[in-house]
Amino acid sequence: MQSKRRTPREHRRVGVCAMKYQIVIEDTGEQYPCDERESVLEGMARLGRRGIPLGCRGGGCGVCKVRILSGEYVAKVMSRAHVSAAELADGIVLACRVLPGSDLSVEVTGKMKKSVCRPL
């Protein structure tokens, strides 16, 4: 299954209860539920792993890079200083700026990989 980026307008559902999706971190096999109105990073934080960056949450630091391997998602605006157009086209996004639109399969990349992918 390929990943598909949707626009925020396609993602909005007025007056409907939020959907919950399963996010799988392929590097570790872990999975967690994520509400369609919360970022992939917010859901990941509930895993309770040390080293998941929670200070910024707005795309300013670029630490929470992931590659979406499969599923649909909405990507909010991201700084080109952290995610190039080529990376975005390859499914690389900031977890703090992505909302799930279906179940997702992700691979952790960049600075966050060392802390998220270490053994428990």
Buried (B, 14 or more C-beta within 10 A) or exposed (E): EEBEBBEEEEBEEEEEEEEEBBBBBBBBEBBBEBBBEBBBBBBBBEBEBEEBBEEBBEBEBBBBBBBBBBBBBBBBEBEEEBBEEEBBEEBBBBBBBBBBBBBBBBBBBBBBBEBBBEEE
